[in-house]
């Protein structure tokens, strides 16, 4: 078997099982970092052995067995006290147990709530979930949360140490204490989905099909808390977005903006499910961020029935979002809605209010929105300059080509 085939098999196993294996390995010891290290060694062993021996019938079980052996070896070297020997005995018993894929319990939700425990610093809970459950590296997380990779790496290490040293339990909290940790869990799920959503073709293996994984986690939380409106709202929001995936690229692979997408290409079944979830959430009497964002997407989805987009309604939803969950992202989208409902002058005025926020200097959607509004007002040099900034910040080649086309049209 060739190394390329073995690598592909290892990457597939990582996409499908990384978080599940980390969660299982860490569930008893609460040592997340050690579980990650052991699993990293197991993947390295797979890349070394599988080209010679072939991919095992159950890659997940093979990786778990190797990771367990690595962890036992590490404990044996490190622990010499009586408590350490007891710990080693416990892990050794696990290693000797016969395990198949079907036997492996899924501890991911328990791990997510451990990462969202009140003993963990609030600002690092979501990044910690992204790394431990979904395998994000520190640099990717740092980019999403607008901090340096070194700073994010240090925060993650401290959080994992705290889980181990304070003995934070791996369990789903009781109903009375569930709410305080739900926000961090939902935020992490949405961040994972958004990262995968930015890879529309699902071709970047490092992202491990995160949109699908985010929806899976969203379904899990929604099934656990069917009476929690924000859990339903988040799942609705993700399904609305996922329903449009087939329409985001044309046959040539070029980017198609939402306003130009063919409604017939949207997944009607996913939209219907999203609408149903949103209606259920609306009956529960509590309106939150994810329900409002899903309501925005519901208005966009209504174009398949009416042929029109109700921009005034979208603007109203963003007004509400700016009150309960204000952020530069919400403000940019609100400015776009204002421009569509009231004109480019009003939209640009709303956008300029954000000009002093330094986080926007490297935020592509801000520069793309600014360029589009300036172009509509005939301010060509300023629009071209803004398009230059947006193009330089864009990772997606198809979106970059789209922006370059807009800039070229202005120049000509």
Secondary structure as GFF3:
##gff-version 3
##sequence-region A 1 412
A	DSSP	alpha_helix	3	29	.	.	.	ID=ss1
A	DSSP	alpha_helix	32	53	.	.	.	ID=ss2
A	DSSP	alpha_helix	59	78	.	.	.	ID=ss3
A	DSSP	alpha_helix	82	96	.	.	.	ID=ss4
A	DSSP	three_ten_helix	101	103	.	.	.	ID=ss5
A	DSSP	alpha_helix	108	115	.	.	.	ID=ss6
A	DSSP	alpha_helix	122	134	.	.	.	ID=ss7
A	DSSP	alpha_helix	138	144	.	.	.	ID=ss8
A	DSSP	alpha_helix	149	166	.	.	.	ID=ss9
A	DSSP	alpha_helix	175	197	.	.	.	ID=ss10
A	DSSP	three_ten_helix	205	207	.	.	.	ID=ss11
A	DSSP	alpha_helix	210	224	.	.	.	ID=ss12
A	DSSP	alpha_helix	229	243	.	.	.	ID=ss13
A	DSSP	three_ten_helix	245	247	.	.	.	ID=ss14
A	DSSP	three_ten_helix	258	260	.	.	.	ID=ss15
A	DSSP	three_ten_helix	263	265	.	.	.	ID=ss16
A	DSSP	alpha_helix	268	282	.	.	.	ID=ss17
A	DSSP	alpha_helix	289	301	.	.	.	ID=ss18
A	DSSP	alpha_helix	303	306	.	.	.	ID=ss19
A	DSSP	alpha_helix	311	324	.	.	.	ID=ss20
A	DSSP	alpha_helix	328	342	.	.	.	ID=ss21
A	DSSP	alpha_helix	344	352	.	.	.	ID=ss22
A	DSSP	three_ten_helix	358	362	.	.	.	ID=ss23
A	DSSP	alpha_helix	364	376	.	.	.	ID=ss24
A	DSSP	alpha_helix	380	393	.	.	.	ID=ss25
A	DSSP	alpha_helix	397	411	.	.	.	ID=ss26
###
